[in-house]
Amino acid sequence: MNFRSNSVDRLFQTFLNLNSIEECYTYFEDLCTIKEIKDMAQRLDTAILLKKGMSYQKISETVDISTATIGKVSKCLNYGSGGYEMAISKLDKEGKE
């Protein structure tokens, strides 16, 4: 599925233009629902834990996420475009993972 467009480019550019965590909180609170933000954070946490070799059951208990969603994140890690890998690698380099 190709979702690339000028509109999506503009959206992503607004992310790149943010300068602090506080600016992210302010912008994302307007852009997304709190649930959407928490869901994205859970998926990232799940990807990090999968990379560390944690079991689906332990991740489900730790992150409070369904095993079905863990499976989707795992599929992205194994067969996706490499986005999780790239983001986690950058967090590792910053010592924030």
C-alpha positions in Angstrom: 0.0 0.0 0.0 1.5 3.3 -1.1 0.5 6.2 1.1 3.1 8.7 -0.1 1.7 12.0 -1.1 2.3 15.7 -0.7 -0.1 15.8 2.2 1.8 13.0 4.1 5.1 14.6 3.2 3.8 17.8 4.8 2.6 15.9 7.9 6.0 14.2 8.3 7.8 17.6 7.8 5.8 19.0 10.8 7.3 16.1 12.9 10.8 16.9 11.8 10.2 20.6 12.6 9.5 19.9 16.3 12.4 20.8 18.6 11.6 19.2 21.9 9.7 16.5 23.7 7.4 19.2 25.1 6.6 20.5 21.5 5.8 16.9 20.6 3.4 16.5 23.5 1.7 19.8 22.5 1.4 18.9 18.8 0.5 15.2 19.2 -2.2 16.0 21.8 -3.9 18.1 19.1 -3.2 15.8 16.2 -4.0 12.4 17.8 -6.2 11.0 20.5 -4.5 10.0 23.7 -5.3 6.4 22.9 -3.6 6.7 19.5 -0.5 8.1 21.1 -0.5 5.4 23.8 -1.0 2.7 21.1 2.0 3.9 19.1 4.1 4.0 22.3 3.0 0.4 23.1 4.0 -0.8 19.7 7.4 0.8 19.9 7.9 -0.7 23.4 6.8 -4.1 22.0 9.4 -3.8 19.1 12.1 -3.0 21.6 11.2 -6.0 23.8 10.9 -8.4 20.8 14.4 -7.3 19.7 15.6 -8.2 23.2 14.1 -11.7 22.8 11.3 -11.4 25.3 8.4 -13.8 24.9 5.0 -12.7 23.6 3.4 -13.7 26.9 5.8 -11.6 29.0 5.5 -8.6 26.6 1.7 -8.9 26.8 1.9 -8.7 30.6 4.6 -6.0 30.7 3.2 -3.7 28.0 -0.5 -4.6 28.4 -0.9 -5.3 24.7 -2.6 -8.2 22.9 -0.6 -11.0 21.5 -2.3 -10.3 18.2 -0.7 -6.8 18.1 2.6 -8.3 19.3 2.4 -10.6 16.2 1.8 -7.6 13.9 4.8 -5.8 15.4 6.9 -8.9 15.0 5.8 -9.2 11.4 6.9 -5.6 10.8 10.3 -6.3 12.5 10.9 -9.4 10.3 9.3 -8.4 7.0 8.6 -4.6 7.1 10.4 -1.7 5.7 12.9 -1.5 8.5 11.3 1.5 10.3 11.3 0.0 13.8 14.9 -1.2 13.3 16.0 2.3 12.3 14.1 4.1 15.1 15.4 1.6 17.8 18.9 1.9 16.5 18.8 5.7 16.9 17.3 5.4 20.4 20.2 3.0 21.3 22.8 5.5 20.0 21.1 8.2 22.2 21.0 5.9 25.2 17.2 6.3 25.3 16.0 2.8 24.5 
